[in-house]
Amino acid sequence: MNAPTRSLATLFILALAATAQAGPNPEQATFAPDLEVVDIPTAAVAYARMFGLNARMFRGGGIVAKGQASFNNSLQIGVGFKANNVIGSGKVLFDDQPEQVVAALVRLRIINLPGPRLQLAVGYDGMGYDVTRKHGLYGVATKEIGLGGLIFRAHGGAGAVRFRSFNTRNDLNLFAGISAALSEEFRLGFEYDDMLRDDGIGKGYVNAGVAYAWDMGLRLELDCKGLFRGIGPTGYNRLLKILYTF
């Protein structure tokens, strides 16, 4: 059994131990379902028996589609699919590596502390696209902060991008971010993703996003990724996301 398979098996066993939380409970009122402003993982898990679908359109006509289901208050599992040059002319293209066409998505919340409004989660996200590397097997913490009439959520964690021949300087994805709910409709996000990219601290991607919700289910998000890098193949670019939760 290889390392990714062992890791996913461990997550599944832990998820079985969490099934006693299968129904909604008062602790969930602390955090609403994750609205995914920009791309880093958070510790938020959708409510029990909820489904989420989203599609993002990125540079060059590519599309990433993700579908996820929440089985209880702690576990959500899904799959991601990516195709390049979907919008435009010519052939639709797919990456050479199978995992960069279809990838597993798993998130298991292992700690939920309503008092300090803190959550911890582990998960796996094997989908990368454009200049965004996958987050791999990751751990992440989310802390809710109230400031005046605004609610902020701070996120931070790290993921192992590659398992075989793992090298900390090249294969560790560090990330951190913060999001703010301005109202029931508007949400802003700001993040620093892949801090150790290209074998050096400070070479990651600063991203920002704004999301608008017509209701709790349907949301539209515009992301600006790679801010301060200028315009070019590895620089600043814009993404559009459509998200639906039911």
C-alpha positions as CSV (number, residue, x, y, z in Angstrom):
1,M,0.0,0.0,0.0
2,N,1.6,3.3,-1.1
3,A,1.7,6.5,1.1
4,P,-1.3,8.3,-0.4
5,T,-3.4,5.1,-0.1
6,R,-2.4,4.6,3.5
7,S,-3.1,8.3,4.3
8,L,-6.6,8.1,2.8
9,A,-7.3,4.9,4.6
10,T,-6.3,6.5,7.9
11,L,-8.7,9.4,7.2
12,F,-11.5,7.0,6.4
13,I,-11.0,5.1,9.7
14,L,-11.0,8.4,11.6
15,A,-14.2,9.3,9.8
16,L,-15.9,6.2,10.9
17,A,-15.1,7.1,14.5
18,A,-16.8,10.5,13.9
19,T,-20.1,9.2,12.6
20,A,-21.7,9.6,16.0
21,Q,-22.0,13.3,15.0
22,A,-24.2,12.5,12.0
23,G,-27.0,14.9,12.7
24,P,-26.9,18.7,13.1
25,N,-25.9,20.0,16.5
26,P,-25.8,23.4,18.2
27,E,-22.0,23.6,17.9
28,Q,-22.4,24.1,14.1
29,A,-23.9,27.5,14.6
30,T,-20.4,28.8,15.2
31,F,-19.4,28.3,11.6
32,A,-21.4,28.5,8.4
33,P,-20.5,26.2,5.5
34,D,-17.2,27.1,3.8
35,L,-17.8,29.6,1.0
36,E,-14.4,29.0,-0.6
37,V,-13.2,32.5,-1.2
38,V,-10.0,31.9,-3.2
39,D,-8.2,28.5,-3.0
40,I,-6.5,27.5,0.3
41,P,-8.2,24.8,2.4
42,T,-10.0,25.7,5.6
43,A,-11.2,23.7,8.5
44,A,-14.9,24.4,7.9
45,V,-17.0,21.4,6.9
46,A,-20.5,21.7,5.2
47,Y,-23.4,20.7,7.4
48,A,-24.6,17.1,7.5
49,R,-26.1,15.7,4.3
50,M,-25.2,18.8,2.2
51,F,-23.8,18.7,-1.3
52,G,-21.6,21.3,-3.0
53,L,-20.8,21.8,-6.7
54,N,-18.5,24.4,-8.1
55,A,-16.8,25.3,-11.3
56,R,-13.9,27.7,-11.9
57,M,-12.8,29.1,-15.2
58,F,-9.1,29.9,-15.3
59,R,-6.6,31.4,-17.8
60,G,-6.4,29.7,-21.2
61,G,-10.0,28.5,-21.3
62,G,-9.5,25.8,-18.6
63,I,-12.2,24.6,-16.2
64,V,-12.0,22.8,-12.9
65,A,-15.2,21.2,-11.6
66,K,-15.6,19.9,-8.0
67,G,-18.3,18.0,-6.3
68,Q,-18.4,17.2,-2.6
69,A,-20.8,15.6,-0.2
70,S,-20.9,16.0,3.6
71,F,-21.9,12.7,5.3
72,N,-21.9,14.1,8.9
73,N,-20.8,17.2,10.7
74,S,-17.1,16.2,10.4
75,L,-16.5,14.6,7.1
76,Q,-16.9,15.6,3.5
77,I,-15.6,13.7,0.4
78,G,-15.6,14.6,-3.2
79,V,-13.8,14.6,-6.5
80,G,-12.3,17.2,-8.8
81,F,-12.1,17.2,-12.6
82,K,-9.9,19.4,-14.8
83,A,-9.8,20.1,-18.5
84,N,-7.8,22.7,-20.4
85,N,-8.7,24.8,-23.4
86,V,-12.5,24.1,-22.9
87,I,-13.4,27.7,-23.7
88,G,-11.8,28.8,-27.0
89,S,-10.8,27.0,-30.1
90,G,-9.0,23.8,-30.9
91,K,-9.0,20.5,-29.0
92,V,-9.9,20.2,-25.3
93,L,-6.6,19.1,-23.6
94,F,-5.9,17.0,-20.5
95,D,-2.8,16.9,-18.4
96,D,-0.5,13.9,-18.7
97,Q,-0.7,12.9,-15.1
98,P,-4.1,11.1,-14.3
99,E,-4.4,12.8,-10.9
100,Q,-4.3,16.2,-12.5
101,V,-7.4,15.2,-14.5
102,V,-9.4,13.5,-11.8
103,A,-8.4,14.0,-8.1
104,A,-9.7,13.0,-4.7
105,L,-11.0,15.6,-2.2
106,V,-11.3,14.7,1.5
107,R,-11.7,16.8,4.6
108,L,-12.1,15.6,8.1
109,R,-12.7,18.0,11.0
110,I,-11.0,16.5,14.1
111,I,-11.5,19.3,16.6
112,N,-14.3,21.8,17.0
113,L,-14.2,24.2,20.0
114,P,-17.2,26.5,20.0
115,G,-16.0,28.5,23.0
116,P,-12.7,29.8,21.4
117,R,-14.3,29.4,17.9
118,L,-11.5,27.2,16.7
119,Q,-11.5,24.3,14.3
120,L,-8.8,21.9,13.2
121,A,-9.0,19.6,10.2
122,V,-7.0,17.2,8.1
123,G,-7.6,16.5,4.5
124,Y,-6.4,15.7,1.0
125,D,-6.8,17.8,-2.1
126,G,-5.0,16.4,-5.1
127,M,-6.2,19.0,-7.7
128,G,-3.8,21.6,-9.0
129,Y,-4.4,23.9,-12.0
130,D,-2.7,26.7,-13.9
131,V,0.1,27.9,-11.6
132,T,-1.7,26.8,-8.5
133,R,-0.1,23.7,-7.0
134,K,-2.2,21.1,-5.2
135,H,-2.2,21.1,-1.4
136,G,-1.9,17.4,-1.1
137,L,-2.3,15.8,2.4
138,Y,-2.7,18.8,4.7
139,G,-3.6,20.0,8.1
140,V,-5.3,23.4,8.7
141,A,-6.7,25.5,11.6
142,T,-9.5,28.0,11.3
143,K,-10.2,30.7,14.0
144,E,-13.3,32.9,14.0
145,I,-12.7,36.5,15.1
146,G,-15.4,39.0,15.8
147,L,-14.6,42.7,15.3
148,G,-17.4,45.1,15.6
149,G,-20.2,44.1,13.3
150,L,-17.8,42.0,11.1
151,I,-16.9,38.3,11.3
152,F,-13.4,37.3,10.3
153,R,-12.1,33.8,9.8
154,A,-8.3,33.3,9.9
155,H,-6.9,30.1,8.3
156,G,-3.4,28.6,8.3
157,G,-1.8,25.2,7.6
158,A,0.5,23.1,5.5
159,G,0.3,20.3,3.0
160,A,2.6,17.7,1.6
161,V,2.5,18.2,-2.2
162,R,4.5,15.0,-3.0
163,F,5.0,11.8,-0.9
164,R,7.7,9.9,-2.8
165,S,11.2,11.4,-2.4
166,F,9.7,14.2,-0.3
167,N,11.8,17.3,0.2
168,T,10.6,19.9,2.7
169,R,11.9,22.9,0.7
170,N,10.3,21.8,-2.5
171,D,7.3,19.7,-1.5
172,L,5.8,21.5,1.5
173,N,3.0,23.9,0.7
174,L,2.5,26.5,3.5
175,F,-0.6,28.7,3.3
176,A,-2.5,31.3,5.4
177,G,-5.4,33.6,4.8
178,I,-8.3,35.6,6.2
179,S,-11.9,36.1,5.0
180,A,-14.5,38.6,6.1
181,A,-18.3,38.4,5.9
182,L,-19.4,42.0,5.2
183,S,-23.1,40.9,5.0
184,E,-25.1,37.9,4.2
185,E,-24.4,38.6,0.5
186,F,-20.8,39.8,0.4
187,R,-17.6,38.1,1.5
188,L,-14.0,39.1,0.9
189,G,-10.9,36.9,1.1
190,F,-7.1,37.5,1.1
191,E,-4.5,34.7,1.2
192,Y,-0.8,33.8,0.8
193,D,-0.6,30.4,-0.8
194,D,2.4,28.2,-1.4
195,M,4.8,30.3,0.6
196,L,7.8,28.1,-0.1
197,R,7.3,27.9,-3.9
198,D,10.4,27.7,-6.1
199,D,12.6,26.6,-3.2
200,G,12.4,29.9,-1.3
201,I,10.4,31.8,1.3
202,G,8.4,34.7,-0.1
203,K,7.9,33.3,-3.6
204,G,4.4,32.1,-3.2
205,Y,1.2,33.7,-4.5
206,V,-0.8,36.5,-2.9
207,N,-4.5,36.1,-3.9
208,A,-7.6,38.0,-3.2
209,G,-11.3,37.4,-4.0
210,V,-14.8,38.7,-3.6
211,A,-18.0,36.6,-3.5
212,Y,-21.6,37.5,-3.9
213,A,-24.4,35.1,-2.7
214,W,-27.9,35.3,-4.1
215,D,-29.0,33.0,-1.4
216,M,-27.3,30.4,0.9
217,G,-26.9,28.1,-2.1
218,L,-25.8,30.0,-5.1
219,R,-22.7,32.1,-5.1
220,L,-20.5,33.9,-7.7
221,E,-16.8,34.6,-6.9
222,L,-14.1,36.6,-8.7
223,D,-10.5,35.9,-7.7
224,C,-7.3,37.7,-8.5
225,K,-4.3,35.4,-8.2
226,G,-0.6,36.2,-8.2
227,L,-1.0,39.8,-7.2
228,F,2.2,41.9,-7.3
229,R,3.7,39.6,-9.9
230,G,2.8,41.7,-13.0
231,I,1.1,40.3,-16.1
232,G,2.5,37.2,-17.8
233,P,2.5,33.4,-17.9
234,T,3.4,33.2,-14.2
235,G,1.9,36.5,-13.0
236,Y,-1.3,38.1,-12.1
237,N,-4.5,36.5,-13.5
238,R,-8.2,36.4,-12.9
239,L,-10.5,33.5,-12.2
240,L,-14.3,33.2,-12.1
241,K,-16.1,30.6,-9.9
242,I,-19.7,29.5,-9.7
243,L,-20.6,27.6,-6.5
244,Y,-23.8,25.9,-5.5
245,T,-24.6,24.2,-2.2
246,F,-27.8,22.3,-1.4
